[in-house]
Amino acid sequence: MSISGFSFVFWRIFQIVTLIPTVGMLSYFVDRYDRINALTPRSILVLFIVSVLAAAWTIATLFLYSRARHSANFVAFIDLLFVGAFIGAVYCLRGISDADCSGWSRNGSYNADLGIFEVTGNYWRLNVDKECAMLKACFAFGIMNCIFFFVTFLLALLVHRNHGDRVVVKRETLNWRRLATPRRIQRPAGRQTDSIMACV
């Protein structure tokens, strides 16, 4: 396997690592909207569908790499389609990019008596909106996968360039003497004359 082949496999594994959490987080939202019998927002649904298809494609091409190597142009074309699909999905989810998903809040006060003096203060707590943070993470993974699929598009083209289909030409020669031997066996007179002449 060439360096481009190893790189292709490495980036495919990296894509799977980033696609599985994306599919998991977005399936949480799809299930949540399904439970309340509401339509899933288009921004979530588009990225979910693209991520599921991309995860299936990356797993299939990783496990069938020996076949994908022979059709590397097709693999490169599909990867380029996924680049466009992820760009569209990230564009649909662009509204989450400006959201602030976390903040500090005062959670009461504390009082400590140290004998001579007393210490008072406020408790601070980090509040994170789980749904907002999950959508923001999916948005970031979508941008990352745009880049990753473009890289595997280029690597698939390199794999095609470095992997030439080796054509084996097998040359068979027909030995006419072997084919003619049965005819000589049928004519024993010719052999006798040859042997008589050899004796003389």
C-alpha positions as CSV (number, residue, x, y, z in Angstrom):
1,M,0.0,0.0,0.0
2,S,1.4,3.4,-0.9
3,I,1.6,6.5,1.2
4,S,-1.5,7.9,-0.4
5,G,-3.3,4.6,0.5
6,F,-2.3,4.9,4.1
7,S,-3.3,8.5,4.2
8,F,-6.7,7.7,2.7
9,V,-7.3,5.0,5.3
10,F,-6.2,7.4,8.1
11,W,-8.5,10.2,7.0
12,R,-11.4,7.7,6.6
13,I,-11.0,6.6,10.2
14,F,-10.8,10.2,11.3
15,Q,-14.0,11.0,9.3
16,I,-15.8,8.1,11.1
17,V,-14.6,9.4,14.5
18,T,-16.2,12.8,13.7
19,L,-19.3,11.5,12.0
20,I,-20.5,9.1,14.7
21,P,-20.9,11.8,17.4
22,T,-22.6,14.0,14.9
23,V,-25.1,11.3,14.0
24,G,-25.7,10.6,17.7
25,M,-26.3,14.2,18.7
26,L,-28.6,14.9,15.8
27,S,-30.5,11.7,16.3
28,Y,-31.2,13.0,19.9
29,F,-32.9,16.0,18.3
30,V,-34.8,14.0,15.7
31,D,-36.1,11.6,18.4
32,R,-37.1,14.5,20.6
33,Y,-39.1,16.2,17.9
34,D,-40.6,12.8,16.9
35,R,-41.8,12.1,20.5
36,I,-43.8,15.4,20.6
37,N,-45.1,14.7,17.1
38,A,-43.5,17.8,15.6
39,L,-41.6,18.3,12.4
40,T,-37.8,18.3,12.8
41,P,-36.4,21.7,11.7
42,R,-34.9,21.6,8.3
43,S,-31.5,22.8,9.6
44,I,-31.2,19.8,11.9
45,L,-32.7,17.3,9.4
46,V,-30.5,18.2,6.5
47,L,-27.3,17.8,8.5
48,F,-28.6,14.5,10.1
49,I,-29.4,12.9,6.7
50,V,-26.0,14.0,5.2
51,S,-24.2,12.7,8.3
52,V,-25.9,9.3,8.2
53,L,-25.2,8.9,4.5
54,A,-21.6,10.0,4.9
55,A,-21.0,7.7,7.8
56,A,-22.3,4.7,5.8
57,W,-20.2,5.7,2.8
58,T,-17.0,6.1,4.9
59,I,-17.5,2.8,6.7
60,A,-18.2,1.0,3.4
61,T,-15.2,2.4,1.6
62,L,-12.9,1.8,4.6
63,F,-13.9,-1.9,4.8
64,L,-13.9,-2.4,1.0
65,Y,-10.7,-0.4,0.4
66,S,-9.3,-3.1,-1.9
67,R,-12.2,-2.6,-4.2
68,A,-12.4,1.1,-3.7
69,R,-8.8,1.3,-4.8
70,H,-9.7,0.0,-8.3
71,S,-12.6,2.6,-8.6
72,A,-10.8,5.5,-7.0
73,N,-12.2,8.0,-9.5
74,F,-15.8,7.0,-8.4
75,V,-14.8,7.3,-4.7
76,A,-13.3,10.7,-5.4
77,F,-16.5,11.9,-7.2
78,I,-18.7,10.7,-4.3
79,D,-16.4,12.4,-1.8
80,L,-16.7,15.7,-3.7
81,L,-20.5,15.3,-3.6
82,F,-20.3,15.0,0.1
83,V,-18.2,18.2,0.3
84,G,-21.0,20.0,-1.4
85,A,-23.6,18.3,0.8
86,F,-21.8,19.3,4.0
87,I,-21.4,22.8,2.8
88,G,-25.2,23.0,2.2
89,A,-26.0,21.4,5.6
90,V,-23.7,23.7,7.5
91,Y,-25.2,26.7,5.6
92,C,-28.7,25.5,6.8
93,L,-27.5,25.3,10.4
94,R,-25.6,28.7,10.3
95,G,-27.9,30.3,12.8
96,I,-26.4,28.5,15.7
97,S,-22.9,30.0,15.0
98,D,-23.7,33.2,16.9
99,A,-25.4,31.6,19.9
100,D,-23.9,31.8,23.3
101,C,-24.4,28.4,24.9
102,S,-22.8,29.0,28.3
103,G,-22.6,31.6,31.0
104,W,-21.7,32.1,34.6
105,S,-24.4,32.6,37.2
106,R,-24.4,33.4,40.9
107,N,-25.8,30.4,42.8
108,G,-26.3,31.9,46.3
109,S,-23.8,32.9,48.9
110,Y,-21.6,31.2,51.5
111,N,-20.6,32.2,54.9
112,A,-17.6,30.8,56.8
113,D,-16.8,31.7,60.4
114,L,-13.0,31.5,61.0
115,G,-13.0,32.5,64.7
116,I,-11.7,36.1,64.7
117,F,-13.3,37.0,61.4
118,E,-15.9,35.8,59.0
119,V,-15.6,35.2,55.2
120,T,-18.6,35.7,53.0
121,G,-18.9,35.3,49.2
122,N,-20.9,34.1,46.3
123,Y,-21.0,30.7,44.6
124,W,-20.5,30.8,40.9
125,R,-21.6,28.1,38.6
126,L,-21.2,27.5,34.9
127,N,-24.5,27.1,33.1
128,V,-24.4,25.2,29.8
129,D,-27.4,24.9,27.6
130,K,-27.1,21.3,26.5
131,E,-29.2,21.6,23.3
132,C,-27.4,24.7,22.1
133,A,-23.9,23.2,22.8
134,M,-24.9,20.0,20.9
135,L,-26.0,21.9,17.9
136,K,-22.9,24.1,18.0
137,A,-20.7,20.9,18.1
138,C,-22.6,19.4,15.2
139,F,-22.1,22.7,13.3
140,A,-18.3,22.5,14.0
141,F,-18.2,18.8,13.0
142,G,-20.0,19.7,9.8
143,I,-17.3,22.3,8.9
144,M,-14.6,19.8,9.8
145,N,-16.1,17.1,7.6
146,C,-16.3,19.5,4.6
147,I,-12.5,19.8,4.9
148,F,-12.0,16.1,5.6
149,F,-14.0,15.0,2.6
150,F,-12.1,17.4,0.4
151,V,-8.9,15.9,1.6
152,T,-10.1,12.3,0.9
153,F,-11.2,13.5,-2.5
154,L,-7.7,14.5,-3.3
155,L,-6.2,11.4,-1.7
156,A,-8.6,9.2,-3.8
157,L,-7.3,10.9,-6.9
158,L,-3.7,10.2,-5.8
159,V,-4.6,6.5,-5.0
160,H,-6.0,6.2,-8.6
161,R,-2.9,7.8,-10.0
162,N,-0.5,5.6,-8.0
163,H,-2.5,2.4,-8.5
164,G,-2.2,1.3,-12.1
165,D,-4.2,-1.7,-13.1
166,R,-1.6,-4.3,-13.8
167,V,-2.3,-6.1,-17.0
168,V,-0.8,-9.6,-17.2
169,V,-0.3,-10.9,-20.7
170,K,0.0,-14.6,-20.8
171,R,1.6,-15.9,-24.0
172,E,0.8,-19.4,-25.0
173,T,2.8,-21.1,-27.7
174,L,1.5,-24.1,-29.5
175,N,4.0,-26.8,-29.9
176,W,3.4,-28.3,-33.3
177,R,5.6,-31.3,-32.7
178,R,3.4,-32.5,-29.8
179,L,0.3,-32.1,-31.9
180,A,2.0,-34.0,-34.8
181,T,3.1,-36.9,-32.6
182,P,-0.2,-38.8,-32.8
183,R,0.0,-38.8,-36.6
184,R,3.5,-40.3,-36.5
185,I,2.3,-43.0,-34.3
186,Q,-0.3,-44.0,-36.8
187,R,2.3,-44.2,-39.5
188,P,4.9,-46.7,-38.3
189,A,6.4,-47.2,-41.8
190,G,8.0,-43.7,-41.7
191,R,9.8,-44.6,-38.4
192,Q,11.1,-47.8,-39.8
193,T,12.6,-46.1,-42.8
194,D,14.2,-43.5,-40.6
195,S,15.7,-46.1,-38.3
196,I,16.9,-48.2,-41.3
197,M,18.6,-45.2,-42.8
198,A,20.2,-44.4,-39.5
199,C,21.7,-47.9,-39.4
200,V,23.2,-47.7,-42.8
